[in-house]
Each structure stands twice: as C-alpha cells, then as structure tokens.
Amino acid sequence: MLRRWKRRGNHLATARLAVRRHLPWYAWVGLVLLALCLLAGASWLLFQHGQEVGRQDPQAQRAIQEAARNAGTLEKALSEARQKQAETEQQLRLELATRQTMTRQLQQLQADNGSLRERVGFYESLLTKTDRAPALAIEVFRVEPLTPGHYRLSAILLQGQSSQEAFKGEMQFRLTIERQGKREIIAWPQTRIPLTVSRFLRLERETDLPADTVLKRVEMAIYAAGESRPRLTRIYEVKG
C-alpha cells in the first residue's frame, strides 16, 4: 500500500476514493411511492372515521337535518319567486302590447276622425256648389304617384241642381308617358269606363304601367252616352 503513495513536492498524494449509493434509484422511487400510498390510505381512513363519528353524533345529525330543511325551504321559496317573476313579466308584456295596440288604434281613430271631418266639410261645400254648378263639372282632379309605374287618379264630378236627370256617359284617360327617352300618348283604359252622375260622383283608378315608365301628363275626358266627342276635359301636369 505504501508503494501506491507518491510524493508530489512536499505533499503525499493518495488514491481517489469513489462514493457509491447503497440503494439503486428505483428502490428509492419505490420507497417514495409506498410512503405516498400509506399517507393516502391514512387520510382516507381518517375521513371515513370522521364521517362515522359525525353520523353517531346527535348534534351533528340534528344540524344536518336542520340544514336539509332550510335548503328545502329556500329552494321552494326560490321556485315560487321565479314563478311569480315569470307571471309578472308575462303580465307586463301583455299590458305593454295592449297599450301599444290602444295607442295605434287611438292614432288611427284620430287620423280617421280628421279625414272624416275633412270629407264632411268638403261635401258640405259641394252642397252649396251644386246650387250654381252647370249641368256637369269636374270639381277635383288629382294624380298621386305611388310606386314606379303605379299612380292613383282621383276625381269628383258635380251635377247642378238644374238638371232633373242623372248624367249617364263614359270616361277615359289619355296618358302622356315617357319611356327610354321617348314620349307617347296612350288611351287608358282602352275601353271607356261607364259612369252615372247624380249630384256628385267620386272616381278613383290606379294605373299599372311598366316600372320604367314615367307619367308626364293626364287628360281626363267625359263623354255623354253615344257621343264620340268629349263633353268635358281636364288636364293634370304630373310634377317630378
């Protein structure tokens, strides 16, 4: 053994020592896992023991029963509150819908009332106009655009009181239209409309022209029965 020593300078050199573990690594891992399993088992046993003790304790049983009763009461109260809330919301929606319906109906009634008053005033004025009106006259003639190619033509015809018999004749419109930059005049409708005027008559017709047609002018012609020349005419220039 003394031969293995070597002198280095003034010091003696010894051989290196190797330290090795007594147990391999997998043995250590197994020990750690075993310890964890033992801890888990002990925890589970303590938990079960605690539950068993709780079941045997009268105070704990009473507390559990009281908590269960309170939970049932609260759940019932919550269910009743939700049902009342749903009923209240439904009632509010019904009241709101009813109020909106009544508001629309009231607005419509007010509009109808205004329109009726306007018509009554107009017809009252007609009664005075018929006293001095001629045998037949076109009192009102209007053209209202609705949609492209769709127009409403309305007129009111008056007959003077001097006429003993109702006027019987026909009516036809002559439309000046513009389409693709060209103007043309057409008779509308192609067949004359028969009419009878006794004191006054309200007329209303709606056109059904192609959508790319623009109405520029409307001439209304009233014919007596069996006549080819118009008895009355009225022209309306369409704006726009």
C-alpha positions in Angstrom: 0.0 0.0 0.0 2.9 2.3 0.7 4.0 1.8 -2.8 0.9 3.5 -4.1 1.8 6.7 -2.5 3.6 9.2 -4.5 5.4 12.2 -3.4 4.4 15.4 -5.1 6.6 18.2 -3.9 6.4 18.2 -0.2 2.9 16.5 0.0 1.9 13.0 -0.2 -0.6 12.0 -2.9 -3.3 9.5 -2.1 -5.5 7.5 -4.5 -9.0 8.9 -5.3 -12.0 7.5 -3.3 -15.3 6.6 -5.1 -18.6 7.0 -3.0 -21.5 4.9 -4.3 -25.1 4.8 -3.2 -26.1 1.9 -1.0 -29.6 1.6 -2.8 -30.3 2.0 -6.5 -32.6 4.8 -7.8 -35.6 2.5 -8.5 -35.5 1.4 -4.9 -35.8 5.0 -3.7 -38.7 5.6 -6.1 -40.5 2.6 -4.8 -40.0 3.8 -1.2 -41.4 7.2 -2.1 -44.4 5.7 -3.8 -45.0 3.4 -0.9 -44.9 6.3 1.5 -47.4 8.2 -0.6 -49.8 5.3 -0.7 -49.5 4.9 3.1 -50.3 8.6 3.5 -53.3 8.4 1.2 -54.6 5.4 3.0 -54.3 7.0 6.3 -56.1 10.1 5.1 -58.9 8.1 3.7 -59.3 6.2 7.0 -59.4 9.4 8.9 -62.0 10.8 6.6 -64.2 7.7 7.0 -63.7 7.8 10.7 -64.8 11.4 10.8 -67.9 10.7 8.8 -68.7 7.7 11.1 -68.3 9.9 14.2 -70.4 12.6 12.6 -73.2 10.1 11.9 -73.1 8.9 15.5 -73.1 12.4 17.0 -76.8 13.5 17.7 -75.9 17.2 17.4 -74.4 16.7 14.0 -77.4 14.7 12.9 -79.7 17.5 14.0 -77.6 20.1 12.3 -77.6 18.1 9.1 -81.4 17.7 9.2 -81.9 21.3 10.0 -79.7 22.3 7.1 -81.6 20.0 4.8 -85.0 21.5 5.9 -83.6 25.0 5.4 -82.3 24.1 2.0 -85.7 22.6 1.0 -87.5 25.8 2.3 -85.1 28.1 0.4 -85.5 26.0 -2.7 -89.3 26.2 -2.5 -89.2 29.9 -1.9 -86.8 30.4 -4.8 -89.1 28.3 -7.1 -92.2 30.4 -6.0 -90.2 33.7 -6.6 -89.2 32.6 -10.0 -92.8 31.6 -10.9 -94.1 35.0 -9.6 -91.4 36.8 -11.6 -92.4 34.9 -14.8 -96.1 35.7 -14.2 -95.2 39.4 -13.6 -93.1 39.6 -16.7 -95.8 38.0 -18.8 -98.4 40.4 -17.4 -96.1 43.4 -18.1 -95.6 42.2 -21.7 -99.4 41.8 -22.1 -100.0 45.3 -20.7 -97.3 46.8 -22.9 -98.7 45.1 -26.0 -102.2 46.2 -25.1 -101.0 49.8 -24.5 -99.2 49.8 -27.9 -102.3 48.4 -29.6 -104.5 51.0 -28.0 -102.1 53.8 -28.9 -102.1 52.7 -32.6 -105.9 52.4 -32.6 -106.2 55.9 -31.0 -103.8 57.4 -33.6 -105.8 55.7 -36.4 -109.1 56.9 -34.9 -107.7 60.4 -34.7 -106.5 60.2 -38.3 -109.8 58.8 -39.4 -111.7 61.5 -37.5 -109.6 64.2 -39.2 -110.2 62.6 -42.6 -114.0 62.4 -41.9 -114.1 66.0 -40.8 -112.3 67.0 -44.0 -114.7 64.9 -46.1 -117.8 66.3 -44.3 -116.5 69.8 -44.8 -115.8 69.1 -48.4 -119.2 67.5 -49.0 -121.0 70.4 -47.3 -119.2 72.8 -49.6 -120.4 70.6 -52.5 -124.0 71.1 -51.5 -123.6 74.8 -51.9 -121.7 74.5 -55.1 -124.4 72.3 -56.8 -126.8 75.2 -56.5 -124.8 77.2 -59.1 -123.0 74.3 -60.8 -123.6 73.7 -64.5 -125.2 70.5 -65.8 -121.9 68.7 -65.2 -118.5 69.8 -63.9 -115.2 68.3 -62.9 -114.7 69.7 -59.4 -111.5 67.9 -58.4 -108.9 66.0 -60.4 -105.6 64.7 -58.9 -102.8 62.3 -59.8 -100.7 60.8 -57.0 -97.5 58.7 -57.6 -97.4 55.6 -55.5 -94.6 53.4 -56.9 -92.7 53.4 -60.2 -95.3 52.9 -62.9 -98.1 53.0 -60.3 -100.3 56.1 -60.0 -103.6 56.9 -58.4 -106.1 59.0 -60.4 -109.0 60.6 -58.5 -111.7 63.0 -59.5 -115.0 64.4 -58.2 -117.8 65.2 -60.7 -120.6 67.6 -59.9 -124.1 67.9 -61.4 -126.0 71.1 -61.0 -129.5 71.1 -59.4 -130.9 72.5 -62.6 -130.5 69.1 -64.1 -133.5 66.9 -63.4 -132.0 63.6 -64.6 -128.7 61.9 -63.7 -125.9 62.2 -66.3 -125.1 58.9 -67.9 -121.9 58.6 -70.0 -118.4 57.3 -70.2 -114.9 58.3 -69.0 -111.4 57.7 -70.4 -107.9 59.0 -69.7 -105.2 60.0 -72.2 -101.8 59.4 -70.6 -98.6 61.1 -71.8 -95.8 58.8 -70.8 -92.0 58.8 -71.2 -90.1 55.6 -71.6 -86.5 55.1 -72.7 -86.3 58.8 -73.6 -89.3 58.7 -75.9 -92.8 60.2 -75.3 -96.0 58.7 -76.4 -99.8 59.1 -75.7 -101.9 56.2 -74.9 -105.6 55.8 -74.1 -106.2 54.2 -70.7 -108.1 52.1 -70.2 -108.6 51.0 -73.7 -112.3 50.5 -73.1 -114.2 53.6 -71.7 -115.5 53.4 -68.2 -119.3 53.8 -67.9 -120.5 56.3 -65.2 -123.6 57.9 -63.8 -123.5 61.2 -62.0 -126.4 62.2 -59.7 -125.4 65.4 -57.9 -121.8 64.3 -57.3 -119.6 61.2 -58.0 -116.2 60.3 -56.7 -113.9 58.4 -59.1 -110.6 56.6 -58.3 -108.5 54.5 -60.5 -104.9 53.2 -60.2 -102.6 52.6 -63.2 -100.4 49.6 -63.8 -97.7 50.8 -66.1 -94.2 49.3 -66.6 -91.8 50.2 -63.8 -89.5 52.1 -66.2 -92.5 54.3 -67.4 -92.7 57.9 -66.2 -96.1 59.6 -66.3 -95.9 63.2 -67.5 -99.4 64.3 -68.3 -103.0 63.0 -67.7 -106.1 64.2 -69.6 -109.5 63.2 -68.3 -112.3 63.1 -70.8 -116.0 62.7 -70.1 -118.3 61.5 -72.9 -122.1 61.6 -73.0 -123.7 58.3 -73.9 -123.5 57.7 -77.6 -121.2 60.6 -78.3 -117.6 60.4 -79.7 -116.5 63.9 -78.8 -115.8 64.6 -75.1 -118.3 66.7 -73.1 -115.7 67.7 -70.5 -111.9 67.5 -70.3 -109.4 68.3 -67.6 -105.6 68.2 -67.8 -103.2 67.4 -64.9 -99.5 68.0 -65.3 -97.5 65.5 -63.2 -94.6 67.0 -61.5 -91.3 65.3 -61.0 
